[in-house]
Amino acid sequence: MSKTCNFLALRSNSLPPFFSSTGNSHFLRPSSVLINPTAASRPVDRWIRSSSRRRIVLGGFVGVSLWMNNNNMSGSNFGGKSFIASARQTNPSPVEQALNNVNWPENFPFKEEDFQRFDESSDSTFYEAPRFVTHIDDPAIAALTKYYSKVLPQSDSPGVSILDMCSSWVSHYPAGYKQERIVGMGMNEEELKRNPVLTEYIVQDLNINPKLPFEDNSFQVITNVVSVDYLTKPLEVFKEMNRILKPGGLALMSFSNRCFFTKAISIWTSTGDADHALIVGSYFHYAGGFEPPQAVEISPNPGRSDPMYVVYSRKLPMAQS
């Protein structure tokens, strides 16, 4: 039996037909069938669903779709550099359009059950054994590293501090990248010890304790690679991110369509890529103190290698901690 089959055996039922087990055997990639990129724009308050319409992880498939706005996204600048680090500037993808002119509901539209997972056992136990593997393929890694080279502060910039949240043995920063302070926060100490870019690290389970152990206004940048989908208390975490970022500081949440299915939150495993951008954007919006979030697609070979997306925002210059 293959490793993929062993992984699938963790579930009591076979995976729904819109999931594929191709690629990295540790991760699953949801397909995009839940997304209708040609659909008319609808208010985000359509997100709210009745409790009987639960997602796969809670017992049954529901065709949940978060509708996107149709206006093209204009590229924002940070330090004179365009955030659009792909060839899609003239033809925005559904992910890049997902956060255009969003009609946000007054209140956070997700429920507690949206953040439940198929496997609610201890995350510390799940991540206890180090995994010295990468969770996206090499072209996606190269695309993310190239993107970082365009948007991160120049290497060895005086006084720059970066937090790599949900970090492990590799951060995918450009080769030789250095700063005075680069903190890794993750779940496995052996992995964090192996990460050459970090100047220090902290082991912390954000799903148990979302409080970040740093002073206000401590970091210029926060990065998070393919892990935002595991956060069960995202608003608490994003509020903390805003508190510890310096005014104007940048938060970069990157993700693909790969995940540990049993540990990803329900609302993530039942939706597609553009929906994921809208979900992450909602975290920024409802946490408060951030500029309107934006999304970019940096997929190197659409349809031929792992896709790669980034949802980002900056702390408002006068945001109150």
N, C-alpha and C positions, 0 to 999 in steps of 0.2 A: 504494500500500500504506500502511495506517495505521501510526502509530508503534507501536501495540500489536503489529501483525503483524511489524514490524521487530524488536521485542523478542523475540517468540516465535521468530523465526528464529534466535536465538542458540542454541536447543536443537536437538539432532539429531533429536528426535522431538517430535510435538505434545504439548501439555500433557495430563495425565490429565483425565478428565471431571469430577473433583471440584474443578477450578480454573476460575475465571471471570476473564476479562480486562476486565470492566466497570470503569468509573471511571477513576481516574488512570492514564494510559497507562504510567507508569514502574513502577507497582506491580501486583502480582497479589493477589487475595484468595482464599485457600483457603476452601472451603465448610465447613460443619459436619457433613458426612455421616459423618465418622469418629468423631463423638461420639454416644454413646447416653445422654442425660441421665436416662433412666428405669432404666438398668441398676443392678443391685444393687451395693452397695459391695464393693470388693475390695481386698486389700492392695496397696501400691505395689510390692511385690517382683514382681508380675506384669509390671512394666515390662520385665524382663529377657527378651530375645528371643534366639533362636539366630542365629548369624552368617549363616545362609542366608536369614533373613527381613529383607532389607535394604529400605530405603526408596527412594522414587522417584529421588532424586538419585543413588543408587548403582546404578540399573539396573532397578528393577521395583517396581510397586505392591504394598504389603503393607497389609492392613487392621489397622494397629496402633491400638489404643485404650487410653488410660490411664484407668482407671476412677476415678470420684470418690466421695467419701463423701457421704451423703445428709443429714447434719445441717445445719440452717441455721446460717449464720454470724452471730454477734452483732457489732454494730458496735463497734470499738475507738475510744478517744478519744486525742487528742493535743492537749495544751493546751486541754482542755475542748471540743474540736470533734470531731464525728463524722467518721470517714473515709468513711462512706457518703454520697457526694455524688450520689445518684441517687434515683429513685422506686421502687427495687427492694427497699427495706428489708423490706417485708412479704411479698415474693415473690422470694426470692433466686434469681438465675440460676444455671445450672450452673457458670459461672466463679466466682461468689461462693461456691459450696459446695465448689469443688475442693480447697481447702486445709483443710477442716474435719476435724479428728481423723485426720490422715494417719498411716498405719502405715508410717513410713519404714524402708526396709531399712537394715541396719547400715552398708553401704558404698554409695558413689555408684553408682547402677545403670546409668549410661550408659557406653558404650564410645567409644574414639577415633573410630570410624567414624561415630558419631552426630553428630560435629561437623565432618565433611567437608562440602564444598559442591560443587555442580555446576561452579562456576567457581572454581578454586583459583589463578587468576592473581593478581598483585599487587593488593592492595587500594589501595595508594597510586596505582597507575595507574588503577584503576576510579574513584576519587574525585578524580582530578587536576583535572578540569574542574569549576568551581563549578556547583552547581545551585541557583538562586534560586527554588525551587519549594517547595510544601508537599506532604507525603506522606500526609496524611489530609485529608478534606474539611472545609469550614468549620464544619459543626455539630459534628464531632468535636473540632476545635480549640477551639471555644467551650466545649465541655463540659470539656475538659482545663484550660483557663484558669480556668473557674469552680471546678473542683476545687482547683487550685493556690491560688486565693484563699481557700479554706477551710483548707488544711493547711500552707501555707508560713508561716514567721514573718512577722509584720507588716512591711510595707515600712519601711525605714530603722530597723530595730531595731539598737541599738548592739552591735557586736562579732560580728554574724552573718556567717558565711561559707558560701557555697553552691558546690557543684561541679555544673555541667551537663555530664554525661558524654555522649560521642558527640553533641556539640553542632554547630550549624551557624549559619545566618544569623538564625535565630529560635528562641527557647526556649519560647514560648507561656506565659510568665509574665504575670500581670495587667498591664494598661497602666500605665506609669509606675513599675513595681516597681523598687525599688532596695535594695541592701544595701552595706555597707562593702566586701565582697569577693564577687564572683560570677565564678568561673573557668569558662571554656568549654574543654572538651577535645574536639577533633574531628580530622577528616582533611583538611580543606581550609581553608587560611589565608584565602583571599578570603572565604569564607562567614563565618568566625569574625570577621573584621574588620568585617563588616557588621552583626553582632549588637549592637543598642544596649544590651542589658541587661548585657553582660559588662564587668567592670573589667579583666580580663586573659584571655589565652587561651594554650593550648598545643596544638601539632599533634603527635599521637602515634597510632600504629597499635597498638591494644591487642591485636590478634591476633599481633603480632610481639613487643611488649614490654608485658606486662600490669602491670608495676610502675608504680605511680602516683607521680609525682615530688613528693610532699608529705610534710610531717612528720606524725607520729602525732597523732591527735586534733585535726585541723585544721578540720573542717567540721561544721556542724550538720545540713546537708541535702545529699543527692546526688540528682539527677534524671537520668533517662534516658528519652528519648521515641522510641518505635518503632525501637529499635536493639539491644535486648538479644538479638534473634534472629540477629544477625550475629557474636556473640562466639564464637570457637572455643576460647578458654581461660577459660570463665566462672568456674570455681572459683578460679583465680588472681586474676581481677579482683575477685570478690566478697570474697575474703580481704583484698585490698588496700583495698577499700571499707570493710571493718570496721576495718582499721588506722587509716585516716585520718579516720573519723567520730569525733566526740566521743561519750563515753558517753551513751546515750539519743538519739543522732543518728538521723535518719530517712533511709531510702533508698527512693525511689519509682521503680519500673520500670513505665512505661506502654507499652502496645502495642495495636495494632489487628489486623485480619486482612490487612494490606497489607504487602508486602515486595518487595525486589529478589530475585526467586526464585532467581536463579543464585548469589547471595551469602549467602543465608540458610542456616543449618545444616540438615543432613539431618533431624534429629529434629523440627525446627520445620516444615519444608515438608511433612511427612508426617502431621501431626497437626492437631487443631482447637483452638478457642479455650480450652476448659476444660483441655485437655491442656497448652496453653501456660502457663496459670497454674500448673499443677502442676510443669512444667519449671522455671519461674523460681523458684517456691517451693523447689524442690530446691537451687537454687544458694545461696539464703540458708541453708538447713538445713545443707548439707554444708560450706559455708565456715566455719561455726562462729561463735559470738559474737553471734548475732542472736536476737531474740525470734522465736517461731513466726510465719512469714510469713502474711499475709492477702491476700485478693483482693477487689476491688470492681469492679463494672461501672458505668461512667458513660456508657454509650451514650445519646446524646440522642434518637434516633429508631430504636429497634430495627427492623431490616428495611428501613429507608428511607434510612439514611445509614450512614457508616462506624461500626462498633462501636468502643468504647473501653474499655479495661480497665487496672487498676492493680494490681500486686502490690507490697506494701510490707512493710517490717520496720524495726525500730529496733535499734541496737547495744545489747547488754545493758549496764546501768549499770555493772557491775563487770567487763565483758569485758576480757580481757588482750590487748594488741596483740602 
